[in-house]
Amino acid sequence: MGRDWAGSVVNRVVKMMMFAVVFFLVFVPLFGYVVMRLWNWLMPALFGWHMIGFWQAIGILVLSKILFGGFHGRHGGHMHWRRRMTERWEQMTPEEREKLRQSMHGRCGPFGPPAEAPKT
């Protein structure tokens, strides 16, 4: 049983490495070319900026990934946060939920569904 598990892990790692190689050999140059063409089509005409080459376009892609995307290493991190908050929300009492809504409303504007009217 241990051998089957180890083999499946190795197969998964090899597949991920092959995907990474294909991604870098195909998609990075393609994205670089698209960025270069879009830049050279729009920026000189709109703003009078200089045209750029392929490697400069790759540099823009890397810079934008650093500034706006980061290097998280895995996808779906925001979903983990959302799932955790949903679990916390479900465990709250109605009074705690209302208190959280009020505190968020003061900081961020309306938050969550409208509060239910008190029953009389």
N, C-alpha and C positions, 0 to 999 in steps of 0.2 A: 504494500500500500504506500509506503514512504517513497518508493522508487517512482510510482506513477505520479505522485504529487510533484516530486522534484522534476520529472520530465515535463510536466505541463507548465511548470514555472519557467523552465529553460525555453520551451517553445514560445511561451508568451513574451519573454524578454527578447528572443531572437526576432519575433514578428514586430515588436515595437521598434527595435533597432533598424530593421529593414524599412519600416514606415518612415522613420526619422531620416534615413539616408535618401529615400525617394523624395520626401518632402523638401529636403535641402537641395537636392539636385534638380528638381522640377519646379516647385512652387516658389522658392525664394528668387531664382532668376526671373520667373514669370512676373511675380509681384514687383520686382525691381524695374523690369521693363515697362510695366503698366504705369508705375509711379513716374518714371522718367518721361514717358510719352505725355502723360497728363500734365506734369509740371511744364514741359516744354511747349505744350499747346496753350495752357492757360496763363501761367505766371508772366511770361514776357509780354503777352498781349494786354493783360489786365493791369499789371503793376510796373512793367518795364524792367523786371528782374532778368538776370542772365539765365541762359539755358544751362541745363546740368547734364552730366554724363551718367552712364550706367552705375558706376561705383558710388557716385554721389547720391543717386536714388536709393541704392542699398543702404547707404549711411543714413539717409532720411528715415527709411523703414526701421532701422535699428534704434535710432534716436527716438522715434515716435513710440516704439515698443517700450523703451526705458521710461519715457516721460509719462505715457498715458496707459500702457498696458501692464508694465511690470513683468517680472519673471516669477510667476507663482509656482510653476512646476506641476500643477494639476488644475483641472477644470472643475467648475461647479462649486467653488468655495463659497460663493454667495448663497447657493442653495442650502448649504450646511447651516449657515447663519439663519436663514429663513425657517428651516425645519426646527432648529433649536428654539427660536422665538415662538413658533406655533405651539410647540410642546409646553413652553412656559405659560403662554396665554391660556391654553386649555386647563392648566393646573390652577390658575388664579380664580379667586372668588369674584363674584360680580362687583363687590366693593373695591377690590384691588384693581380690577379692569378699569373701573370708572376713575380711580385715582391716577392710573397710568395715562388714560385718555386726557385727563385734565392737565397733568404735568407736560404731556407732549403738545397739547394745544397751546400752552403758554410759550413753548419753545419753537414749535414747528408749524403752527397753524392747525387746522382740523386734522385729526388723526383717528382712523378707524371708523366704524359705523357710528351713526348718531346715537347718543345715549337714549335709552328708553325713558319715557316719561314715568315719573313715580306713580304707582297705582294708589288710588284713594278709595 
